Amino acid sequence: MLGERFRDTTPDASDDTRFSSENNAVTRNAMAASGLTNPNSFISDCELRADLPGYSSTTIRLDPSMNNSTVGIIMLHNRAKKAEGMVTAASLEVPAKARKEYEKGSEQLEKGNLPEAEKTLHKAIDEYPKFAEAWTRLGDLEQRRNNPDAAEKDYQEAISADPNLPLPYLRMAFLQATAKNWEDTRRLTEKLISLDPTDFPLAYYYNSVAQFNLQHLDKAESMALRAESMDKQHSEPRVELLLATICTAKGAYSAAADHYRTYLALVPNGPLTERIKTDMAKMEELAKSQTAQPPANK
């Protein structure tokens, strides 16, 4: 289903269909074109990040078919600014020494020095055990080690320490989506959106995938459209593939073709280009068939 694509969209970072009739094959093809049905096609240990002093970088996990292709947009965040969204009251209580260790550990993590980052982040937590941001970074570290159980424990510690910090909810939602726990994904993203409705378009994206798998198509579509509208720089163009999949499932073939067309405009030479072109052509043919059908007798 849709959730298996999440390994390639982590922020720092299945294969049945839930619809009957002859359109099942179309839906499966749309999902496959979105890169959603083969979790083994991704290189989990290969990541792409930028390195610029004073800035932190988002991470793109690389697909083995991405050679000489557009892989997406890397976002840089000024470390002088709050990268996790809003500042919470609890975050203002962190002692200066713990904050210094946290910043050092975060920099070590961004450079890929996981053993030193782990030691430094634990120093920050020893200084201030309720340091939610440090717990979150430890969770990020465990994710890079492909240790989701340990990451989940760290994110839960972060949420327990500061229930108003948005970022650990996003990280937890990613883990739950990867595990196909759709109700938990929905719950976590809705909590995140209630805390910070403007800074995390991926929350709407993950929520949309959860809603789709819970068979709430209208809600899935509205959340995906919200993610699309918030992502002004198109850092996650595959939201268009998600929308195409939803529209296909709803029988809105013309709209599905439009979303495929938008994706191709954003990623003209990507690893999925030829498959997307094929599926777009299928949607266009189905849309023509719909238009040519005579109206039903009243």
N, C-alpha and C positions, 0 to 999 in steps of 0.2 A: 504493500500500500504506500500511500504518500509519505509516511513517516520515515521510510528508509533513506530518503534523500537528505535527512537532517545532518548526517555525518559530514556532508560537504558544505553546510551552511552555519556551522558553529560560529557565534559572534565573538570574537577576541582574536573571534570566532569568529501496500503490502500487496501482496499481489493478487488478492481477490478483488473483485469490484462489488459494490453494494447496490448495483442496479441491474435489473433483468432486462430482457428483450434483446433485439438484434444489435443494439448500440453498445453492448458489453465490449465487443471487440474494439470498437472505436475508443471507448474509455480506456481500455488496457493499453492501446497504442499511444494515446495521449500521455498516460502516466509513464510509460516506458520512455517516451521522447523527453519527458521532464527529467530523466535520470533517476527515477524513483523506485525502480524495481530490481536493481542489482547492487546491493550494498558492498559486494566484493570488488566492484570496479574502481574503487577509490583507493588512493595510496594514503593510508591513515597516518603514516609517519612523515610525510612530506608536506611542508607548509611554506607559504610565501609571506614575508613581512618586510616592511620598509625599516630602515635604520637612519634616523635623523636625530641628532642631539636635541634634547628638550621636548621631544614628542614621543608618544606611544603610538603603536601601529596596530590596526586590525590585522587579522590573519586570514589568508585564503588557503584552504586545503586543496591540494592539487589532484586533478584527475589524470590518470596516465595517458589519456588521449588529448591532453591540452597542449602538446608540442606545437609551437608556432601558432598558438591560438590566443584569443582574448580570454583572460581568466577572471575578469571582474575589476572592481575598483578597490584599492587599498585606501582606507581612511586614516589620517593622522590627527591625533588629538594633542593639543598643548598640555603638558603636564601641569602647568601653572593653573589650568582650569579644571573644574570638577568633571571628570569623564564619565562618572556613573550616574549622571542625572542630577537630581536635586541634592542639596546638602541637608542632612537630617540633624536633629538635635543631638542624637547620640554620637554622630561623627565629630561634632564640635568638642566633645568631652575627651577625645583621645589625647593622651599626653604627648608632648613634643618628641620625647625619646622614642616612643613606640611609633609615632608617625615617621620619624627619620628612618627607622629600621624597615618600615613598610615600603617606603619609597625606594630604598636601596634594594630590597628583595624584589620589588616589582621590576626594577631595571635589570636585575640579574635574570629574572624570568624571561623578560623580553629578549634578552641576548641568548637565551637557550641554556643558561647555566643552572640547570634544575637542582642539583645537590646544594649549591651555595644559596640559591633562592629559598629552598626549603628551610635551611638553617636560619637564614635571616628573618624570614616571615614568622618562624616559630619564636624568635627573639622578640619580635613585635607583639606576638600574642602573650608571651610570658610577661611582658611589661604591662599589657592591658588585655586580659582574657576576653573581654566583650568587644574586641576590635573586629567588627563585622567585615570591614573591607579587607583586612588581612586574611580572615577565614575564606573570603571569596577568592582571593588570589591563590590560596592554597588549593582550593577546588579547581581553579584553572590549571594549576601545576599538575594535579592528578589527572585532569583530562588529557594533558599532553603526554602523560605516561599511559594513556589508554586504560585508566583505572576508574571507571565510572562509579563504582560503589564507594570508594574513598572520596571521590569528588562530591558525591551526593551528601555524604556525612558532613563534609566541610561547608557546603552551601547551607545545609540545615543549621549548622552552628551559626553561620552568618545571620540567617533569618531569625533564629532565637535571640541572638545578641541585639539585633536592630531590625524589628519587623517592618520598619518604614524605609529601609534601604532597597531601592528597586532592583539593582543588578543581580543579586543572587536568585531572585525569582526567575529572571530570564535564563540564567544558567541551569536552574533546576528544570525549567520547562523544556529546555533542549534535551536534557537527559531523559525526561519522561517521554518526550516525543520519540527519541531514539528507541526507547523500550516499548513503544506503541501503547503507552498508558495514556489514552486520549482524554479521559475524564480529568486526570491529574494535570495534563497539559493545559486543558481548558481552564481549570481552576486557577492554576498558577499565573497564566497570562492575564486572566481577568483581574486578579489581585494586583499584578504589576500595572496594568492599565489604569486601575483605580488610584494607584499611588502616583503615577507619572504618565499621563496620556499623550505626551508630546515628544518625548525623547527616544522612544524605543519602537520604531516601526517593525522590528522583528517580532515584537510581542503580538502584533496584529497578524503577522504572517504565520507564526506558530499556532495562534488561536484559530486561524482559518483552516489550517491542515487538521487540527483536532476536530473542529466543527464538521469538516467534510467526512472524516472517518466516523463521526457520531451520527452521520446522515442528516445533518442540519445544513442543507445546501444553501438556503437563503442567507443564513447567518455566515456561513463560510464565504460566500461571495462578498457580503458587505465588509467583512473583516479584511479580505484580500484587497478589495478596492481601497480601503483605508490605508493599508500598508503601501499600496502603489502610490497613493496621493501624497503620503508623508515622505517617501523616498525620492526627494527632489533630484539627487545626483545618480539615481538608478544604480546604487551600489549592490542591489540584489535583483538583477533583471529577471531571474527565474520566477519572480512573483507573476510574471506574465504567463509562464507555463502552468502555474497553479491555477490562475484564472481561466486559462484555456481548458484545463481539465475539468474544472467546475462547470463551465459553460457547456462542455461536451456532455457531461452527465445530466445536465438540465435540458439537453436537446437544443440549446441555443448555438447552432453551428456557425452562423455568421459572426456572432460575437467571439466564439472560440477562434475562428480564423483571424479576426482582428487582433486578438492577443498574441497569436503566433507571429503575426506580421510585425507587431511592436517589438517582440523579442528579437526577431531577426534584424530589425533596424538598430537595436542596441548591441547585439552580438552577431555581426554579419559573418564572421569567420570562426565561429566557435566549434567545439567538438560535436555538438548536436545539430549543426546547421542543416545537413542533408535530411536528417530524420524529421526535423521541424518543417522543412519545406514539403516533404511528402505528406505529413499530417495536415498541414495547412491546406494543401490541395484537396485532401479528402474532405475537410470541413467545408471548403468552398463548394464541392460537388453536392454534399448533403444539404447545404444551404439552398442551392439552386433547386434541388428536389423538393425541399419544403415549399419554396415559393411557387413551384409549378403545380403543386397539388391543388385540386379544386376544393373549395370550401365544403365543409361537412354539411349534409342536409339537416335542416332544422325541423 
